[in-house]
Amino acid sequence: MTVPATMRAAFIRATGGVERIEVGQLPTPVPGPTDVLVRVELSSVNHVDLFVRSGAYCTPTPFPFVIGRDLVGTVAAAGPGVAGLAPGDRVWCNSLGHGGRQGAFAEYAVVSAERLYPLPAGVAAEAAAPVLHGAATAHVGLFREARLAPGETVFVGGAAGAVGSAVVQLAAAAGAQVVATASRRDVQWCTESGAAAVIPYDAADFDEQLRAGAPGGFDVWWDNSGHHDFERTLPLLRQGGRVVLMAGLGAAPVLPVGALYVRDLSLRGFAISNASVSDLAAAATVINSGLASGRLRVRVRATYPLTDAAKAHAALESGSVRGRILVRPS
Ligand SMILES: NC(=O)c1ccc[n+]([C@@H]2O[C@H](COP(=O)([O-])OP(=O)(O)OC[C@H]3O[C@@H](n4cnc5c(N)ncnc54)[C@H](OP(=O)(O)O)[C@@H]3O)[C@@H](O)[C@H]2O)c1
């Protein structure tokens, strides 16, 4: 594969609003001995991309900084220390654009081999790209943090989005009983994702349905909305229950300490950005199996060309978009 000296990329020279996003030519990055140069086919926009671009989430961003975290693409070249990957192999990554690593919104990206995984045969980039971030988040939260076990009962609040869908799908596949909440129009989607019960937000008997969904209490409580009402929700957990905290950057809820410790409850906060390469690799194995079987799915709203990277960010930032937004660099 002939690699050009320069490539088109979406990048920033300073953190800030979407107007900081430029699209232009940058030198094509050169892989180090244990790196892979990937020709990027498809990327996606995640909420964290907005936080990194705006500066709300502090992380090193060497300028010009290519934005974007996830990619699906094809190996263009591999360093001499890379085993098992060759030009033409289809691959994916979900940990670029953070911690000083350049991002994915470009025709080419350099990825450390330990952060790159094979795309299962027959899986389209359009099926993989939208699930990579949410599914890794769901895996780390459910299994590393909440230590979900088969037969346990999981509450998933706001279950219709990218992370919510993956939490439902992975928890159900692991043999858990999932009780989800969603808009009425998303009940069927959540049921198809594997929820045993889906409670519409506007259900008149919402609280009764919640208690009926877990008569013995919930083992795991996961809310994607960023709203936390511990006074109301902690009593709904079983002794030893775990609350996963992963959204709500500015939330400052009241914490009834006694309700927490006297029943061995715990709060488990995490950010996928801090996941180790072994966390990510463990998630990748499960993600690849879910992609190959078609069990891991997320709805896609729109695909933008790289030239419209700022529009893609603005669309997610507007808060009115439902469904993942993809960006196609080539
Ligand atoms: N801590 C971490 O590591 C981590 C990782 C990833 C994400 N997050 C955070 O988690 C939150 C959720 O992220 P996300 O990627 O799942 O966001 P998302 O896909 O935009 O979903 C957010 C919410 O939007 C609604 N929604 C979005 N797409 C929909 C669709 N196609 N159909 C129906 N409803 C849809 C759902 O809420 P409604 O039912 O109310 O409409 C959903 O809960 C964000 O705050 C994000 O910053 C944290």
The ligand as a MOL file (V3000), in Angstrom:
LIG
                    3D

  0  0  0     0  0            999 V3000
M  V30 BEGIN CTAB
M  V30 COUNTS 48 52 0 0 0
M  V30 BEGIN ATOM
M  V30 1 N -17.5190 7.2080 32.3060 0
M  V30 2 C -17.2740 6.7370 31.1080 0
M  V30 3 O -16.2910 6.0590 30.8690 0
M  V30 4 C -18.2510 7.0320 29.9930 0
M  V30 5 C -18.1030 6.3900 28.7590 0
M  V30 6 C -19.0510 6.6430 27.7560 0
M  V30 7 C -20.0890 7.5460 27.9840 0
M  V30 8 N -20.1600 8.1690 29.1850 0 CHG=1
M  V30 9 C -21.2770 9.0850 29.4550 0
M  V30 10 O -22.4600 8.3000 29.4680 0
M  V30 11 C -23.5450 9.0460 28.9840 0
M  V30 12 C -24.2250 8.2700 27.8600 0
M  V30 13 O -23.3320 8.1460 26.7780 0
M  V30 14 P -23.8130 7.5160 25.3880 0
M  V30 15 O -22.6280 7.4180 24.5220 0
M  V30 16 O -24.6340 6.3270 25.6230 0 CHG=-1
M  V30 17 O -24.7560 8.6780 24.8470 0
M  V30 18 P -25.9810 8.6160 23.8200 0
M  V30 19 O -25.8680 7.4560 22.8980 0
M  V30 20 O -26.0460 9.9650 23.2390 0
M  V30 21 O -27.2210 8.3430 24.7590 0
M  V30 22 C -27.5640 9.2320 25.7930 0
M  V30 23 C -29.0510 9.1730 26.0120 0
M  V30 24 O -29.6730 9.6720 24.8340 0
M  V30 25 C -30.8560 8.9700 24.5570 0
M  V30 26 N -30.6220 8.3290 23.2420 0
M  V30 27 C -29.5480 8.4440 22.4970 0
M  V30 28 N -29.6240 7.7880 21.3380 0
M  V30 29 C -30.7900 7.2630 21.3190 0
M  V30 30 C -31.4750 6.4850 20.3750 0
M  V30 31 N -30.9800 6.1270 19.1790 0
M  V30 32 N -32.6750 6.1230 20.6760 0
M  V30 33 C -33.1750 6.4740 21.8210 0
M  V30 34 N -32.5880 7.1850 22.7520 0
M  V30 35 C -31.4090 7.6010 22.5240 0
M  V30 36 C -31.0660 8.0550 25.7010 0
M  V30 37 O -31.7480 8.7490 26.7150 0
M  V30 38 P -33.3010 9.0250 26.7200 0
M  V30 39 O -33.9690 7.6990 26.7920 0
M  V30 40 O -33.5290 9.8730 27.9210 0
M  V30 41 O -33.6490 9.7400 25.4340 0
M  V30 42 C -29.6560 7.8190 26.2010 0
M  V30 43 O -29.5900 7.3990 27.5220 0
M  V30 44 C -22.9760 10.3980 28.5650 0
M  V30 45 O -23.1670 11.2990 29.6310 0
M  V30 46 C -21.5020 10.1450 28.4000 0
M  V30 47 O -20.7220 11.2800 28.6220 0
M  V30 48 C -19.2800 7.9270 30.1920 0
M  V30 END ATOM
M  V30 BEGIN BOND
M  V30 1 1 1 2
M  V30 2 2 2 3
M  V30 3 1 2 4
M  V30 4 1 4 5
M  V30 5 2 4 48
M  V30 6 2 5 6
M  V30 7 1 6 7
M  V30 8 2 7 8
M  V30 9 1 8 9
M  V30 10 1 8 48
M  V30 11 1 9 10
M  V30 12 1 9 46
M  V30 13 1 10 11
M  V30 14 1 11 12
M  V30 15 1 11 44
M  V30 16 1 12 13
M  V30 17 1 13 14
M  V30 18 2 14 15
M  V30 19 1 14 16
M  V30 20 1 14 17
M  V30 21 1 17 18
M  V30 22 2 18 19
M  V30 23 1 18 20
M  V30 24 1 18 21
M  V30 25 1 21 22
M  V30 26 1 22 23
M  V30 27 1 23 24
M  V30 28 1 23 42
M  V30 29 1 24 25
M  V30 30 1 25 26
M  V30 31 1 25 36
M  V30 32 1 26 27
M  V30 33 1 26 35
M  V30 34 2 27 28
M  V30 35 1 28 29
M  V30 36 1 29 30
M  V30 37 2 29 35
M  V30 38 1 30 31
M  V30 39 2 30 32
M  V30 40 1 32 33
M  V30 41 2 33 34
M  V30 42 1 34 35
M  V30 43 1 36 37
M  V30 44 1 36 42
M  V30 45 1 37 38
M  V30 46 2 38 39
M  V30 47 1 38 40
M  V30 48 1 38 41
M  V30 49 1 42 43
M  V30 50 1 44 45
M  V30 51 1 44 46
M  V30 52 1 46 47
M  V30 END BOND
M  V30 END CTAB
M  END
